[in-house]
Amino acid sequence: MNDVDRPFQSHALLLWLGEGLLAVVCGLGLLAGCSGFSPEEPLPDSTFTRVLTEYHLAKTRYSLDAPYPPGLRDSILARYEVAPSEFDAALDYYSRRPKAFNALYQSVIDTLQALQRPGRGNGRPGTVPDSLSRTDPRGRRSP
């Protein structure tokens, strides 16, 4: 190797490294941009809490009597005007923030515990969320 070729080789190496670094930076930027990670809450806490509470109640009721229907989750989401993608985004959001999810979920637990206490419904109609109501073919509520 002569002294004349040496600067060209080092220059080519720098170009090659620069192109590789540029490719890595662009790739990371694309990955971060496509990850769907957002610092904003996808759903208000109050809505997310109500949906989770009703979903737990419905799954429990159906698991005791019979398998729950496949559209149960979607029907609950529709009641609260929440798209399945919004609900999934909220789950993803809170999976990245366990402390916030723990605080929110404590509200779900408190609500479920309050519903277990005697006298929770007081026999008034409409105290049970719609997805938990059972009616016979004549429209009468079953126990």
Secondary structure, 3 states (H helix, E strand, C coil): CCCCHHHHHHHHHHHHHHHHHHHHHHHHHHHHHHCCCCCCCCCCHHHHHHHHHHHHHHHHHHHHHCCCCCCHHHHHHHHCCCCHHHHHHHHHHHHCCHHHHHHHHHHHHHHHHHHHCCCCCCCCCCCCCHHHCCECCCCCECC
